[in-house]
Amino acid sequence: MSESDPKELMEVILHPVRMRIMMALAGSAGMSPLQMAEKLQDVPLATLYRHISRLLKAEVLLVVGERPARGTLEKIYTLNQAGTHLGQEAFAQASKADHLRYFTAFAMTLVDEFAHYLDQTPTVDLAADGVGYHQGALFLSDAELVDFAQKLQQAATPYLSEEPPADSRTGGPRKKRIFTTILMPEAGNATRR
């Protein structure tokens, strides 16, 4: 896929199954389709292969190796960080209808991920897992918004590693946790262009 086609990239990335594939690969050195199938047990293998193929064609995934498996060579895929970047200019050029469609797909993927989390065992301990969702108002000038975004990025960056090593402070294993941010002005406070 050409980097000059951001609308197509958004369409590829914001499909619920493809977003789940990307989340499964996030933080890993790579996975085979069978390893992904173990994490996405409700996705039929033929469907998984079809979506992997679409992500590979769009250069969102890269093949980083092969390994023998059941008499054949199994490809190992990883996320192409450069292939998933949508520039600010492309984001700004999307129409209102496109943004609503993209945001809806994004929000539905969050709902789907949360439903899968809740369904994984008969009971889950949301407090022990650190689960939370909250909406609050921040009163920020444009300059303060930029400062806030930069500080949030700086705080998150050390935890966005490729391979999750054991936590050196506790010696315990690290778990992948999904961190999502949505920032928008209150209705009626949008900047006019």
C-alpha positions as CSV (number, residue, x, y, z in Angstrom):
1,M,0.0,0.0,0.0
2,S,1.2,3.5,-0.8
3,E,1.8,5.8,2.2
4,S,0.0,8.4,0.1
5,D,-3.3,6.5,0.6
6,P,-4.1,7.2,4.3
7,K,-7.8,6.5,3.9
8,E,-7.1,2.9,2.7
9,L,-4.7,2.4,5.6
10,M,-7.4,3.5,8.1
11,E,-9.9,1.1,6.4
12,V,-7.4,-1.7,6.8
13,I,-6.3,-1.0,10.3
14,L,-9.7,-0.2,11.8
15,H,-11.3,-3.6,11.0
16,P,-12.2,-5.3,14.4
17,V,-10.5,-8.6,13.6
18,R,-7.4,-6.9,12.1
19,M,-7.1,-4.6,15.2
20,R,-7.2,-7.7,17.4
21,I,-4.4,-9.3,15.3
22,M,-2.3,-6.1,15.8
23,M,-3.0,-6.1,19.5
24,A,-2.0,-9.7,19.8
25,L,1.3,-8.9,18.0
26,A,1.9,-5.7,20.1
27,G,4.9,-6.2,22.3
28,S,6.0,-9.5,20.7
29,A,9.0,-10.3,18.7
30,G,6.7,-12.0,16.2
31,M,4.1,-14.8,16.0
32,S,3.0,-17.5,13.6
33,P,-0.7,-17.7,12.5
34,L,-1.1,-20.7,14.8
35,Q,0.2,-18.7,17.8
36,M,-2.2,-15.9,16.9
37,A,-5.0,-18.4,16.6
38,E,-4.3,-19.5,20.2
39,K,-4.9,-15.9,21.4
40,L,-7.9,-15.3,19.1
41,Q,-9.7,-18.6,19.6
42,D,-13.0,-17.2,18.4
43,V,-11.6,-16.3,15.0
44,P,-11.7,-19.2,12.5
45,L,-8.2,-20.0,11.1
46,A,-9.3,-19.4,7.5
47,T,-10.6,-15.9,8.5
48,L,-7.4,-15.2,10.5
49,Y,-5.2,-16.1,7.4
50,R,-7.4,-13.8,5.2
51,H,-6.9,-10.9,7.6
52,I,-3.2,-11.6,8.0
53,S,-2.9,-11.5,4.2
54,R,-4.7,-8.2,4.1
55,L,-2.4,-6.6,6.8
56,L,0.7,-8.0,5.0
57,K,-0.5,-6.5,1.6
58,A,-1.0,-3.2,3.3
59,E,2.5,-3.4,4.8
60,V,1.1,-3.2,8.4
61,L,2.7,-6.6,9.1
62,L,6.2,-7.9,8.1
63,V,7.4,-11.4,7.7
64,V,10.4,-11.7,10.1
65,G,11.2,-15.3,9.8
66,E,10.0,-18.8,9.1
67,R,10.1,-22.0,11.1
68,P,9.3,-25.6,10.4
69,A,5.8,-26.7,11.5
70,R,4.0,-29.9,10.6
71,G,6.0,-30.6,7.5
72,T,5.9,-27.0,6.1
73,L,7.4,-23.6,6.8
74,E,5.3,-21.4,8.9
75,K,5.9,-17.6,8.6
76,I,6.5,-15.4,11.6
77,Y,4.8,-12.0,11.5
78,T,5.4,-8.8,13.4
79,L,4.0,-5.3,13.3
80,N,5.6,-2.8,10.9
81,Q,5.6,0.3,13.1
82,A,6.3,2.5,10.2
83,G,3.5,0.9,8.2
84,T,0.8,1.8,10.8
85,H,1.7,5.5,11.1
86,L,-0.9,7.9,9.8
87,G,0.5,11.4,9.7
88,Q,-1.3,14.4,11.3
89,E,-1.9,16.0,7.9
90,A,-3.7,12.8,6.6
91,F,-5.7,12.6,9.8
92,A,-6.8,16.2,9.4
93,Q,-7.8,15.7,5.8
94,A,-10.3,12.9,6.5
95,S,-13.9,13.9,6.1
96,K,-16.3,14.1,9.1
97,A,-18.1,11.0,7.8
98,D,-14.7,9.2,7.6
99,H,-13.8,10.2,11.2
100,L,-17.1,9.1,12.5
101,R,-16.7,5.7,10.8
102,Y,-13.1,5.4,12.0
103,F,-14.0,6.3,15.6
104,T,-17.0,3.9,15.5
105,A,-14.7,1.0,14.4
106,F,-12.1,2.0,17.1
107,A,-14.8,2.2,19.8
108,M,-16.3,-1.1,18.8
109,T,-12.9,-2.8,18.9
110,L,-12.5,-1.5,22.4
111,V,-15.9,-3.0,23.3
112,D,-14.9,-6.2,21.7
113,E,-11.6,-6.4,23.6
114,F,-13.3,-5.7,26.9
115,A,-16.0,-8.4,26.2
116,H,-13.2,-10.9,25.5
117,Y,-11.5,-9.9,28.7
118,L,-14.7,-10.4,30.7
119,D,-15.4,-13.7,29.0
120,Q,-12.1,-15.4,29.6
121,T,-13.0,-16.9,32.9
122,P,-16.2,-17.3,34.9
123,T,-15.2,-14.5,37.2
124,V,-12.5,-11.8,36.7
125,D,-11.0,-9.5,39.3
126,L,-11.2,-6.1,37.7
127,A,-9.5,-4.4,40.7
128,A,-6.6,-6.9,40.7
129,D,-6.2,-6.5,37.0
130,G,-6.1,-2.7,37.2
131,V,-9.1,-2.3,35.0
132,G,-10.6,1.1,34.9
133,Y,-12.5,3.4,32.7
134,H,-13.2,7.0,33.5
135,Q,-14.1,10.2,31.9
136,G,-13.1,13.6,33.3
137,A,-12.8,17.1,32.2
138,L,-9.4,18.8,31.7
139,F,-9.4,22.6,31.5
140,L,-6.4,23.3,29.2
141,S,-5.2,26.1,26.9
142,D,-3.9,25.0,23.6
143,A,-0.3,25.3,24.9
144,E,-1.2,23.3,28.0
145,L,-2.8,20.6,25.8
146,V,0.5,20.3,23.9
147,D,2.5,20.1,27.2
148,F,0.0,17.5,28.6
149,A,0.3,15.3,25.4
150,Q,4.1,15.5,25.5
151,K,4.3,14.5,29.2
152,L,1.8,11.7,28.7
153,Q,3.9,10.4,25.8
154,Q,7.1,10.6,27.9
155,A,5.4,8.8,30.8
156,A,4.2,5.9,28.5
157,T,7.3,5.5,26.3
158,P,9.5,3.4,28.7
159,Y,6.7,0.8,28.9
160,L,6.2,0.5,25.1
161,S,8.9,-2.2,24.7
162,E,9.1,-4.9,22.1
163,E,9.7,-7.8,24.5
164,P,8.2,-7.6,28.1
165,P,11.1,-8.6,30.4
166,A,10.4,-9.5,34.1
167,D,9.7,-6.5,36.3
168,S,13.1,-5.8,38.0
169,R,11.4,-4.1,40.9
170,T,9.2,-7.1,41.9
171,G,10.7,-10.0,40.0
172,G,7.2,-10.8,38.8
173,P,6.1,-11.3,35.2
174,R,4.8,-8.3,33.2
175,K,1.3,-8.6,31.6
176,K,0.3,-6.9,28.4
177,R,-2.2,-4.2,29.3
178,I,-4.2,-2.2,26.8
179,F,-3.9,1.5,27.3
180,T,-6.3,3.7,25.3
181,T,-6.6,7.5,25.2
182,I,-9.4,9.5,23.6
183,L,-9.1,13.3,23.9
184,M,-11.6,15.6,22.4
185,P,-13.2,19.0,23.2
186,E,-16.6,19.2,24.7
187,A,-19.4,19.7,22.2
188,G,-19.6,23.4,21.3
189,N,-15.9,24.0,22.0
190,A,-14.5,22.7,18.7
191,T,-11.9,24.8,16.9
192,R,-13.3,26.1,13.6
193,R,-11.3,25.9,10.4
